[in-house]
């Protein structure tokens, strides 16, 4: 009598793939938090729902920086200077310190002055009605997020398409080949990239919305899922014709 029982081989884990997914999950989470912050603050400011608290300016210091515009590889750009400020406020429930405040945000302020601070979840975003929250900016983590945003967007679109295709196959409607999933993902990514170009032009004009990460992602997802639906219908008709 022979034993027909076969032993399952060891499960192989692709370390680079796991590491990539962990990194992407962290980037997606970070982008989601930043988008929530900026969208929430923008909505609260526009609706006048910020919590107001009296405060005293205890410190006001400026830091002059130098920048250059234009010039290209041959130089010749225009050099300019600007000042960013650090403001320390003493509120009833503690001290808040704001860095990177523009000149417009501190106009008319002086040490010892009493002001009204507009708060969003404990963060000072307005002083006497003037915005002091830096918002999306081209420094630090925000710049890094903007640089890798196309990768994040493409990853989310590809993940959504793969998940929808998997659920369709589990439901018995149709099973798509990998190349067909790519055929749905690629148009979605192109649509998202086109939306990024439009947003970039809007940002140069000074009118980019606080919730900008949702626009390319939403556009790309809509196109990708629309294309996926057409492919699923086509695969379903083909499978029915073979029966």
Secondary structure, DSSP 8 states (H G I E B T S, - for coil): --------------HHHHHHHHHHHHHHHHHHHHHHHHHHHHHHHHHT--EEEEEEEEEEEEEEEEEEE--GGG---EEEEEEEEEEEEEETTEEEEEEEE-HHHHTT--TT-EEEEEEETTEEEEETTEE----S-SSHHHHHHHHHHHHHHHHHHHHHHHHHHHHHHHTTS----HHHHHHHHHHHHHHHHHHHHHHHHHHHTT---TTHHHHHHHHHHHHHHHHHHHHHHHHHHHHHHH-
